[in-house]
Structure formats: C-alpha cells, structure tokens
C-alpha cells in the first residue's frame, strides 16, 4: 500500500511538473518577409527558427509576406489568437499604429526586428534593428572616396516603402541632389528580385545611355545586374568599366568582391533573435528593458581590401 502511495505521489508530481512546463511555454507570433526574398532573409528566418523553438520554451506562430496589408492582417490574427509577444519585420514602415495599439491593449509585448516602423516608440517594447540609413551613408561615402570625374548611376531599389529601401536610398538621393557630377540614369525598384534587376539593366544598355555605377540595394539584384552586363560584354569590378555595389554580405557576394568582379558590399546583420530572446526573458522575470533601440554594428566591404577571413567571419550562407 505504501509503495502504491509513493507511486501515486510520484505520478502527481510528474503531472504537476508537466502542467507547469506547459503553462511556462511562451507563444510568439513572428511576422516576417519570406525566406525566398534573399540570402539575408533566409539567414534571418533560420536564426529565428533556431532560437524561438520548443526546446527553448517557445511556441512560434509564423507568417511570411512581402505585402504590408497581409502582414497587418496576420499580426491582428496573432493578437486574436492571444500570443504573448509579437515579433515584426515590417514590409513597409507605415500603417502599423492600429495593430500595435491593439497589441498593447491586449497586453501583448511587441518587438521590432531587422527594420524600424514609423510609429511612437511607446507602441513597442524594443527594436533590434539595422541602421538602414547608416548603411546608405557608408555606401555613398565609399563612392565619394573614389573621386570619380562623374557618377552615372543605375539605382536598383528594393521593395518600396520598406525601411531597407528608404535607408539605402536616402543618402544617395541627398548626394545626387547636392552634386551636379552625380546623375541617376535610372532609379527603379526590382523588389529585391534578381530577374527584375537584370531587366532594368538590360533596358538601360539597350537605350545606349552611359553609366558607370550600379547601386543595387541587395546582393540578389546586384547579381541580376551583373548578368546583364556579362551578356552585353560590359566589364565590371575592380578593373572593369562599371562599379558594382550590393548589400547584405552573402558569402557568394563577398567572394565576388575578393575575385574583383564586384566593388562594394554593405553589411546587414540578420541575427537579432537571441537578443530578443534575452529581452523577453527579462520581461518574463519581471525586469525592465533599459535600452529601447538596439542597433546592429555593421560596416561596408571594399573589393581592394577584403580578405578570406572577413568572408568567413561576416558572410552569410555558404
């Protein structure tokens, strides 16, 4: 009888521990761009999947879209589902106020990652993001340092209205407006797409308008632009006629720098998940978050100085 009683107590303890574990599970709703968007995004998605997993005490609900209205609807559904936290990388910087207010009213914590949203900072707990405007500034400063007699630029933009597009466009627009030696030959969005970027460059080549710089707002679009140059027999890179610039620092792109085929690549770190996890754990432990804005430390890489060690350290993917 005593043995049975001890067994019963043990079973109750195990059951109680199981219930406690179930209650302790934290539900996060992750609204992000799809991994197919770019090598950067693929790395970003994998990072969040690794951190916000069952083994770490999380139940993750995910939604991927490049369309802001679809992201907004998904975020509102996550609120209705009663998630504990919303994690958002917004397709566009605007339109989020009502959703974020709804989250706040329902006691749901909000963390921005990768990109900022144009809203009052009281509507989110913290933002763990890249400084997209600084990425653009670093790229333009690098271009200025070349001291070219003229700058005739094909500017291939990312998804319009995204924080990445706005930031990487801003510094270039300012410089072109202030310096008559700088000219935009064409400024057009390819929405992060390699094939669309190729079409844009093909169109300029066919128009016979002179250009000597391709400023593509991600590596995939730079790759598409280079494909158009290659098909037309136009040289590019360190010893070529056209300067090629990309962003994100995929390893394959950095290898293009090392080989002298591209000239510049701006870093954009996709690794924010562990930082957000630490902030969530602080809130779960009743602590406060002291730092509202956490900016990833990033830099630009020059084909003339990049090393294999830097590719191994900072490159994304394989």
C-alpha positions as CSV (number, residue, x, y, z in Angstrom):
1,X,0.0,0.0,0.0
2,X,2.8,2.3,0.9
3,X,4.5,1.5,-2.4
4,X,1.3,2.4,-4.2
5,X,1.0,5.7,-2.3
6,X,4.6,6.6,-3.2
7,X,3.9,5.8,-6.8
8,X,0.8,7.9,-6.8
9,X,2.6,10.8,-5.3
10,X,5.4,10.5,-7.9
11,X,2.9,10.4,-10.7
12,X,1.1,13.6,-9.3
13,X,4.5,15.3,-9.1
14,X,5.3,14.4,-12.7
15,X,1.9,15.6,-13.8
16,X,2.3,18.9,-11.9
17,X,5.7,19.5,-13.4
18,X,4.3,18.8,-16.9
19,X,1.4,21.2,-16.3
20,X,3.9,23.8,-15.1
21,X,6.1,23.3,-18.2
22,X,3.0,23.7,-20.4
23,X,2.0,26.9,-18.6
24,X,5.5,28.3,-18.9
25,X,5.5,28.0,-22.7
26,X,5.8,31.4,-24.3
27,X,3.9,32.0,-27.5
28,X,5.3,34.3,-30.1
29,X,3.8,35.5,-33.3
30,X,6.5,36.2,-35.9
31,X,5.6,38.4,-38.9
32,X,8.5,38.4,-41.4
33,X,9.4,38.6,-45.0
34,X,9.6,35.2,-46.8
35,X,13.0,33.4,-46.8
36,X,12.9,33.4,-50.6
37,X,13.3,37.2,-50.6
38,X,17.1,37.0,-50.4
39,X,20.0,35.2,-48.8
40,X,19.8,37.7,-46.0
41,X,16.2,36.8,-45.3
42,X,16.9,33.1,-45.4
43,X,19.6,33.5,-42.7
44,X,17.2,35.7,-40.7
45,X,14.4,33.2,-40.8
46,X,16.8,30.3,-39.8
47,X,18.1,32.4,-36.9
48,X,14.5,32.9,-35.5
49,X,13.6,29.2,-36.1
50,X,16.7,28.2,-34.1
51,X,16.0,30.5,-31.1
52,X,12.2,30.5,-30.9
53,X,11.7,26.8,-30.7
54,X,10.0,24.3,-28.4
55,X,13.4,23.3,-26.8
56,X,13.8,26.9,-25.7
57,X,10.3,27.1,-24.2
58,X,8.6,28.8,-27.1
59,X,5.6,28.1,-29.3
60,X,6.2,30.0,-32.5
61,X,3.5,31.0,-35.0
62,X,4.9,32.4,-38.2
63,X,3.7,34.4,-41.2
64,X,5.7,35.4,-44.2
65,X,4.8,38.1,-46.8
66,X,6.3,41.0,-48.8
67,X,2.9,42.7,-48.7
68,X,2.2,45.1,-45.8
69,X,-1.6,44.5,-45.8
70,X,-1.1,40.8,-45.5
71,X,1.4,41.3,-42.7
72,X,-1.0,43.6,-40.8
73,X,-3.9,41.0,-41.1
74,X,-1.6,38.3,-39.8
75,X,-0.4,40.4,-36.9
76,X,-4.0,41.2,-35.9
77,X,-4.9,37.4,-36.1
78,X,-1.9,36.6,-33.8
79,X,-3.4,39.2,-31.4
80,X,-6.8,37.5,-31.6
81,X,-5.1,34.1,-31.0
82,X,-3.7,35.5,-27.8
83,X,0.1,35.3,-28.4
84,X,2.3,36.6,-25.6
85,X,4.6,38.5,-27.9
86,X,4.6,39.9,-31.5
87,X,7.9,40.0,-33.4
88,X,7.7,42.1,-36.5
89,X,9.9,42.8,-39.5
90,X,7.5,45.1,-41.4
91,X,7.2,45.1,-45.2
92,X,6.6,48.8,-45.0
93,X,7.3,51.4,-42.4
94,X,3.8,52.9,-42.2
95,X,0.3,51.6,-41.4
96,X,1.1,49.8,-38.2
97,X,-0.3,52.1,-35.5
98,X,-3.7,50.4,-35.1
99,X,-2.3,46.9,-34.9
100,X,0.4,47.9,-32.4
101,X,-2.2,49.8,-30.2
102,X,-4.4,46.6,-30.3
103,X,-1.4,44.5,-29.1
104,X,-0.8,47.0,-26.3
105,X,-4.4,47.0,-25.2
106,X,-4.4,43.2,-25.1
107,X,-1.2,43.1,-23.0
108,X,0.9,41.6,-25.8
109,X,4.6,42.6,-26.0
110,X,5.9,43.9,-29.3
111,X,9.5,43.6,-30.6
112,X,10.6,45.1,-33.9
113,X,13.5,43.3,-35.7
114,X,15.6,44.0,-38.8
115,X,13.6,47.1,-39.7
116,X,12.0,50.1,-38.0
117,X,8.3,51.1,-38.1
118,X,7.3,54.7,-38.3
119,X,5.3,54.9,-35.0
120,X,5.5,56.2,-31.5
121,X,8.1,54.3,-29.5
122,X,5.6,53.7,-26.7
123,X,3.9,51.1,-29.0
124,X,6.8,48.6,-28.9
125,X,9.0,47.2,-26.1
126,X,12.2,47.4,-28.1
127,X,13.6,47.4,-31.6
128,X,16.5,45.2,-32.5
129,X,17.4,46.5,-36.0
130,X,19.9,47.5,-38.6
131,X,20.5,51.2,-39.2
132,X,19.5,51.2,-42.8
133,X,20.2,55.0,-43.2
134,X,23.7,54.4,-42.0
135,X,24.1,51.6,-44.5
136,X,23.3,54.0,-47.3
137,X,25.5,56.7,-45.8
138,X,28.5,54.3,-45.6
139,X,27.9,53.2,-49.2
140,X,27.7,56.8,-50.5
141,X,30.8,57.8,-48.5
142,X,32.7,54.9,-50.1
143,X,31.6,56.1,-53.6
144,X,32.7,59.7,-52.8
145,X,36.1,58.4,-51.7
146,X,36.7,57.1,-55.3
147,X,36.8,60.7,-56.6
148,X,35.4,59.9,-60.0
149,X,35.1,62.7,-62.5
150,X,31.4,61.8,-63.0
151,X,28.9,59.4,-61.4
152,X,26.3,58.0,-63.7
153,X,24.3,55.6,-61.6
154,X,21.8,52.8,-62.2
155,X,20.0,52.7,-58.9
156,X,18.1,49.5,-58.4
157,X,15.8,49.8,-55.3
158,X,14.3,47.2,-53.0
159,X,10.7,46.9,-52.0
160,X,9.4,50.5,-51.9
161,X,8.4,51.8,-48.5
162,X,10.5,49.3,-46.6
163,X,13.0,50.6,-44.1
164,X,15.8,49.0,-46.0
165,X,14.8,50.7,-49.3
166,X,14.3,54.1,-47.6
167,X,17.6,53.9,-45.7
168,X,19.7,52.7,-48.7
169,X,18.1,55.3,-51.0
170,X,18.2,58.3,-48.7
171,X,21.9,59.1,-48.7
172,X,22.2,58.6,-52.4
173,X,19.3,60.8,-53.2
174,X,20.8,63.6,-51.0
175,X,24.2,63.4,-52.7
176,X,22.7,63.4,-56.2
177,X,20.6,66.5,-55.3
178,X,23.6,68.3,-53.9
179,X,26.3,67.5,-56.6
180,X,25.9,68.0,-60.3
181,X,28.6,65.5,-61.0
182,X,26.3,62.8,-59.7
183,X,23.5,61.7,-62.0
184,X,20.8,59.0,-61.7
185,X,20.5,57.3,-65.1
186,X,17.5,55.2,-63.8
187,X,16.0,54.7,-60.4
188,X,13.6,51.8,-60.3
189,X,12.5,49.1,-57.9
190,X,13.2,45.4,-58.6
191,X,11.5,44.5,-55.3
192,X,14.7,42.5,-54.2
193,X,14.3,40.3,-57.3
194,X,17.3,39.2,-59.4
195,X,15.5,38.7,-62.7
196,X,13.8,42.1,-62.4
197,X,17.1,43.8,-61.8
198,X,18.6,42.2,-64.9
199,X,15.7,43.6,-66.9
200,X,16.3,47.1,-65.6
201,X,20.0,47.0,-66.6
202,X,19.2,45.4,-70.0
203,X,16.8,48.3,-70.7
204,X,19.5,50.9,-69.9
205,X,22.0,49.1,-72.0
206,X,19.6,49.0,-74.9
207,X,18.9,52.7,-74.6
208,X,22.7,53.4,-75.1
209,X,22.7,55.8,-72.2
210,X,26.1,55.9,-70.5
211,X,26.6,54.6,-66.9
212,X,29.5,53.6,-64.8
213,X,27.9,52.6,-61.4
214,X,25.3,50.0,-60.4
215,X,24.0,50.7,-56.9
216,X,21.8,47.7,-56.1
217,X,20.1,47.6,-52.7
218,X,20.7,43.9,-52.2
219,X,23.1,41.2,-53.4
220,X,20.5,39.3,-55.5
221,X,19.7,42.4,-57.5
222,X,23.4,43.2,-58.0
223,X,23.8,39.6,-59.3
224,X,21.0,40.1,-61.8
225,X,22.6,43.4,-62.9
226,X,25.9,41.8,-63.5
227,X,24.3,39.0,-65.6
228,X,23.0,41.8,-67.9
229,X,26.5,43.3,-68.1
230,X,28.1,40.0,-68.9
231,X,25.6,39.2,-71.7
232,X,26.4,42.6,-73.2
233,X,30.1,42.2,-72.9
234,X,30.5,45.1,-70.5
235,X,33.4,44.8,-68.0
236,X,32.8,45.4,-64.3
237,X,34.5,45.3,-60.9
238,X,38.0,46.4,-59.8
239,X,39.5,46.5,-63.3
240,X,36.2,47.0,-65.2
241,X,34.2,49.8,-66.7
242,X,31.3,49.6,-64.3
243,X,31.4,49.7,-60.5
244,X,29.1,47.1,-58.8
245,X,27.6,47.6,-55.4
246,X,25.4,45.4,-53.3
247,X,24.1,44.9,-49.8
248,X,23.7,42.1,-47.3
249,X,27.1,40.3,-47.4
250,X,26.2,36.9,-48.6
251,X,29.3,34.8,-48.8
252,X,28.9,34.2,-52.5
253,X,28.7,38.0,-53.0
254,X,31.8,38.7,-50.9
255,X,33.6,36.1,-53.0
256,X,32.7,38.3,-56.0
257,X,34.5,41.1,-54.2
258,X,37.5,39.0,-53.5
259,X,37.7,38.0,-57.1
260,X,37.5,41.6,-58.2
261,X,34.2,41.2,-60.0
262,X,32.2,43.5,-57.7
263,X,33.5,46.6,-55.9
264,X,31.5,47.1,-52.6
265,X,29.1,45.2,-50.4
266,X,27.3,46.7,-47.4
267,X,26.7,44.6,-44.3
268,X,23.3,43.9,-42.9
269,X,23.2,41.6,-39.9
270,X,20.3,39.1,-39.8
271,X,21.0,37.9,-36.3
272,X,18.5,39.5,-33.9
273,X,16.7,36.5,-32.4
274,X,19.0,35.8,-29.5
275,X,18.9,39.5,-28.4
276,X,15.1,39.5,-28.5
277,X,15.0,36.2,-26.6
278,X,17.1,37.8,-23.8
279,X,14.8,40.8,-23.7
280,X,11.7,38.5,-23.5
281,X,13.3,36.6,-20.6
282,X,13.9,39.9,-18.8
283,X,10.2,40.7,-19.1
284,X,9.2,37.2,-18.0
285,X,11.4,37.6,-14.9
286,X,9.7,40.9,-14.0
287,X,12.7,43.1,-15.1
288,X,12.5,46.2,-17.2
289,X,14.2,46.7,-20.6
290,X,16.5,49.7,-20.3
291,X,17.6,50.0,-23.9
292,X,14.7,50.7,-26.3
293,X,16.7,50.8,-29.5
294,X,19.4,48.2,-30.2
295,X,21.3,48.7,-33.4
296,X,23.4,46.0,-35.1
297,X,27.0,47.0,-35.6
298,X,27.7,46.9,-39.4
299,X,30.2,48.0,-42.0
300,X,31.0,48.1,-45.7
301,X,33.5,45.9,-47.6
302,X,35.8,47.1,-50.4
303,X,37.0,44.6,-53.1
304,X,40.5,46.1,-52.8
305,X,40.9,45.3,-49.1
306,X,38.5,42.4,-48.3
307,X,40.1,39.1,-47.0
308,X,39.0,35.5,-46.9
309,X,39.0,35.7,-43.1
310,X,36.4,38.5,-43.3
311,X,34.3,36.4,-45.7
312,X,34.4,33.5,-43.3
313,X,33.5,35.8,-40.3
314,X,30.9,38.1,-41.8
315,X,29.5,36.3,-44.8
316,X,26.0,34.8,-44.8
317,X,25.2,31.3,-46.1
318,X,27.6,29.2,-47.9
